[in-house]
Amino acid sequence: MEASQLANVVGTGAALCSMTSFAPQILKIWRERDASSVSLRMYAITVTGFALWIAYGVLIGSWPVTGANTVCLLMSATILFLKWRFSRREPAGRV
């Protein structure tokens, strides 16, 4: 396998891991209707980081970097939105 092919395989694997890593958190928050354990600061920084990665991908003309980070931005922004949505009311079971 050539170095460029290996780089593409590694990059694809990294992108898939990054993109799917948010799914379990989104599902957990949605099912429990509770995002109290989610760090608002951490996800705000994560969303900012993905926005910067997208800008970087556009600037260097790398559509794989741009595309993968756009998906990650949307998923991490979803978690941030759910944090906001479910923190506006008391979680189920709390009094």
C-alpha positions in Angstrom: 0.0 0.0 0.0 1.4 3.4 -1.0 1.8 6.1 1.6 -1.0 8.2 0.1 -3.3 5.3 0.2 -2.4 4.6 3.8 -3.0 8.3 4.6 -6.4 8.1 3.0 -7.3 5.0 5.0 -6.1 6.5 8.2 -7.9 9.8 7.5 -11.1 8.0 6.6 -11.0 6.0 9.8 -10.3 9.1 11.9 -13.2 11.0 10.3 -15.6 8.1 10.8 -14.6 7.8 14.5 -14.9 11.5 15.0 -18.3 11.7 13.3 -19.8 8.8 15.1 -18.4 9.6 18.5 -21.2 12.1 19.2 -24.1 9.8 18.4 -24.2 7.9 21.7 -24.3 11.2 23.7 -27.1 12.6 21.5 -29.1 9.4 21.9 -28.6 9.3 25.7 -29.6 13.0 26.1 -32.7 12.5 23.9 -33.9 9.3 25.6 -33.4 10.7 29.1 -34.4 14.2 28.3 -31.5 15.3 30.6 -28.3 17.0 29.6 -27.3 18.0 33.1 -24.1 16.0 32.9 -23.0 17.7 29.7 -20.4 20.4 30.1 -21.6 23.6 28.4 -18.1 25.0 28.2 -16.6 21.9 26.7 -19.2 21.7 24.0 -19.0 25.4 23.3 -15.2 25.0 22.8 -15.8 21.9 20.7 -18.2 23.6 18.4 -15.8 26.5 18.0 -13.0 24.1 17.3 -15.0 22.4 14.5 -15.9 25.7 13.0 -12.2 26.6 12.9 -11.4 23.2 11.3 -14.0 23.9 8.7 -12.4 27.3 7.9 -9.0 25.6 7.8 -10.3 22.9 5.4 -11.8 25.6 3.1 -8.6 27.7 3.2 -6.4 24.8 2.2 -8.9 23.4 -0.3 -9.3 20.1 1.6 -12.9 19.0 1.1 -12.5 15.8 3.2 -11.4 18.0 6.2 -14.2 20.4 5.5 -16.9 17.7 5.1 -15.9 15.6 8.1 -15.7 18.6 10.4 -19.0 19.9 9.1 -20.7 16.7 10.2 -18.9 16.9 13.6 -19.9 20.5 14.0 -23.6 19.6 13.3 -23.5 16.7 15.8 -21.7 18.7 18.6 -24.0 21.7 18.0 -27.0 19.3 18.4 -25.7 18.3 21.8 -25.2 22.0 22.7 -28.8 22.7 21.6 -30.1 19.7 23.6 -28.2 21.0 26.6 -29.9 24.4 26.2 -33.3 22.8 25.6 -33.3 20.4 28.5 -31.7 22.8 31.0 -34.6 25.2 30.6 -36.8 22.8 32.6 -36.2 20.4 35.5 -35.3 16.9 34.4 -37.8 14.1 34.9 -37.7 12.8 38.4 -36.3 15.9 40.0 -38.2 18.0 42.4 
